[in-house]
């Protein structure tokens, strides 16, 4: 990224909304660019309603599947915990698909496996479209709030798909001081349609007038539910988000 783009963030307050412990690279880049970071986590990862029973059952039966799909780093983390619980490893012939680079990196870090398939664009629909036509069996370990994009696209391409809930999310509790700080931000970065809705729930009419959204569905939600100007970040890496922030500021 050109230094001129970075300098455009000088003095800008950027509200980031990813869960606690995520977004460190983006925060560093913003600060290096002279921006101010306010971090308001809008999701907290919790166990699914069944306590992970469906996921564990599927992991015991991994030999029944040809592929496993995860559409978030949280999904991979849930799979890694589940494998430890049931006392098994990934079968060597099980192929892995990750929605984007962060999910792929989590596969490598926690399971010592590089995914076999990562789409050029990090969306669930693009992930499904990246699969070749086949009648193979797929296990999709997804969030409770995940849409049907992966399942529908894969089934249309001939696959037999079993979806299990790997994790759920809830709204964290925020201090009044943090909410006040968040309400002064110049621009917000949001990563999902649910994050857009939660941002509005927390900030109401103090929602920033500029939003950088990750992916087309998040951008559509931001345009539908807020009066903000919206920029879609097509590259979900920290560098890609910085490029979108430079455009927005």
Helices and strands as residue ranges (DSSP letters): H 3-7, E 13-16, H 24-32, E 36-39, E 44-46, H 53-60, G 62-64, E 67-70, H 73-86, E 95-98, H 101-111, E 117-118, H 124-130, E 137-143, H 149-156, E 160-170, H 176-182, E 187-190, H 193-203, G 204-206, E 210-214, H 216-225, E 229-233, H 238-248
